[in-house]
Amino acid sequence: MLRYPKEKENITHINYEPWHFRYVGKEVANYLYENGLVLEELEKDLKESYTIPVKNENTVSSRDRDYRGLS
């Protein structure tokens, strides 16, 4: 995948680098390409959707874990 595309400079905070490619595997590369995403956007989506099991069998999203002392 092209790591720092021109149209995503505001997300990656890195200037366009046409020579900078990153191997992420076929499935991830296809997903990123088909959805027009860069790694920062994928990481954000994964963090927002990931849940962490806790002892009392409840789950807490990763964005809430700091508030419950699970960081």
C-alpha positions in Angstrom: 0.0 0.0 0.0 1.1 3.6 -0.6 1.9 4.7 2.9 1.5 8.5 2.5 -0.9 9.4 -0.3 -1.3 13.0 -1.3 -5.0 13.1 -0.5 -4.4 11.9 3.0 -1.7 14.4 4.2 -4.2 15.9 6.7 -4.7 12.5 8.3 -1.1 11.1 8.2 0.5 14.4 8.9 3.3 13.4 6.5 3.8 15.0 3.1 3.1 12.8 0.0 5.8 10.2 -0.5 5.3 8.4 -3.8 8.1 6.0 -3.1 7.0 4.9 0.4 5.1 1.6 0.3 4.2 -0.7 3.2 3.5 -4.4 3.1 0.3 -5.1 5.1 -0.8 -8.3 3.5 -3.3 -8.9 0.7 -6.5 -8.8 2.7 -5.7 -5.6 4.6 -4.3 -4.0 1.5 -7.5 -4.8 -0.4 -9.7 -3.5 2.5 -7.7 -0.2 2.7 -7.8 0.3 -1.1 -11.5 -0.6 -1.5 -12.5 1.8 1.4 -10.0 4.6 0.5 -8.3 4.3 3.9 -4.8 4.7 5.3 -3.4 2.9 8.3 -4.3 5.7 10.7 -7.9 5.5 9.7 -7.9 1.7 10.1 -6.3 2.0 13.5 -8.9 4.5 14.6 -11.8 2.3 13.4 -10.3 -0.8 15.1 -9.8 1.1 18.4 -13.4 2.3 18.4 -14.9 -1.1 17.7 -12.6 -3.2 20.0 -14.0 -4.4 23.3 -12.1 -5.6 26.3 -13.6 -8.3 28.5 -13.5 -7.6 32.3 -13.9 -9.9 35.3 -17.5 -9.2 35.9 -18.3 -10.4 32.3 -19.2 -6.9 31.1 -17.3 -5.4 28.2 -15.9 -2.0 27.8 -14.9 -0.3 24.6 -11.2 0.7 24.3 -12.2 4.4 24.4 -13.8 3.9 27.8 -11.1 1.7 29.4 -9.1 4.7 30.8 -12.1 5.8 32.8 -12.4 2.4 34.5 -8.8 2.1 35.4 -8.0 -0.6 32.8 -5.3 1.3 30.8 
